[in-house]
Amino acid sequence: MNKNDLMQKLADTTGLSKNDAAKAVDGTFDLIATTLKEGDEVRLTGFGVFVVATRAGGKGRNPQTGEEITIKPSKTPRFRPGKQLKDSLN
């Protein structure tokens, strides 16, 4: 399922117009991204938790030249599924 499919299914199941469903999906994604940028987590009870994880920097090698490079620390979003979501899949 892609984003357009999600918007269409949301419109079909809730009775919203496709335009309103698109606004709801886009708004939800924007709020999650903004909250993560601020360093907070997004906890959706029964579904899961979106958190920001920090990846450590280190040394690496360029595979084309073999030259050693320095990899900077970075932040990445992570999702931890909730118990209800895990249980619904099994």
C-alpha positions as CSV (number, residue, x, y, z in Angstrom):
1,M,0.0,0.0,0.0
2,N,1.4,3.4,-0.9
3,K,0.3,6.8,0.3
4,N,-2.4,7.3,-2.4
5,D,-3.9,3.9,-1.5
6,L,-3.9,4.9,2.1
7,M,-5.7,8.1,1.4
8,Q,-8.3,6.3,-0.8
9,K,-8.9,3.6,1.9
10,L,-9.2,6.3,4.6
11,A,-11.8,8.2,2.4
12,D,-13.7,5.0,1.8
13,T,-13.9,3.8,5.4
14,T,-14.5,7.1,7.1
15,G,-16.8,8.8,4.5
16,L,-14.4,11.7,4.1
17,S,-13.8,13.2,0.7
18,K,-10.6,12.2,-0.9
19,N,-9.3,15.7,-0.5
20,D,-10.0,15.7,3.3
21,A,-8.4,12.3,3.6
22,A,-5.3,13.5,1.9
23,K,-5.2,16.5,4.3
24,A,-5.5,14.2,7.2
25,V,-2.8,11.8,6.1
26,D,-0.4,14.6,5.2
27,G,-1.1,16.4,8.4
28,T,-0.5,13.3,10.5
29,F,2.9,12.6,8.7
30,D,3.9,16.3,9.1
31,L,3.1,16.2,12.9
32,I,5.1,13.0,13.4
33,A,8.1,14.4,11.5
34,T,7.9,17.8,13.4
35,T,7.7,16.0,16.7
36,L,10.7,13.8,15.9
37,K,12.7,16.8,14.8
38,E,12.1,18.4,18.1
39,G,13.6,15.4,19.8
40,D,10.3,14.0,21.2
41,E,8.8,10.6,20.6
42,V,5.3,9.9,19.2
43,R,3.5,7.2,21.2
44,L,0.4,5.7,19.6
45,T,-1.1,3.4,22.2
46,G,-1.8,0.0,20.7
47,F,0.1,0.8,17.5
48,G,3.7,1.7,18.4
49,V,6.2,4.3,19.1
50,F,8.2,6.5,16.7
51,V,11.5,7.6,18.3
52,V,14.8,9.2,17.1
53,A,17.8,7.0,17.4
54,T,21.4,8.3,17.2
55,R,23.8,6.4,15.0
56,A,27.4,6.5,16.1
57,G,30.0,7.9,13.8
58,G,33.2,6.1,13.0
59,K,35.7,5.1,10.4
60,G,34.8,3.5,7.1
61,R,36.3,2.9,3.6
62,N,35.2,4.1,0.2
63,P,34.5,0.9,-1.6
64,Q,35.7,2.3,-5.0
65,T,39.0,3.7,-3.9
66,G,39.7,2.0,-0.6
67,E,40.3,5.4,0.9
68,E,39.5,5.7,4.7
69,I,36.7,8.1,5.4
70,T,35.1,9.5,8.6
71,I,31.4,8.8,9.1
72,K,29.6,11.5,11.0
73,P,27.1,10.6,13.8
74,S,23.6,11.0,12.6
75,K,20.0,10.7,13.8
76,T,17.5,8.4,12.2
77,P,13.8,7.7,12.9
78,R,12.9,4.3,14.3
79,F,9.5,2.6,14.9
80,R,8.9,0.1,17.7
81,P,5.6,-1.7,17.1
82,G,3.2,-2.0,20.0
83,K,1.9,-5.3,21.5
84,Q,-1.5,-5.1,19.9
85,L,0.0,-4.6,16.4
86,K,2.4,-7.5,16.9
87,D,-0.4,-9.7,18.2
88,S,-2.7,-8.8,15.3
89,L,-0.1,-10.1,12.8
90,N,0.2,-13.5,14.4
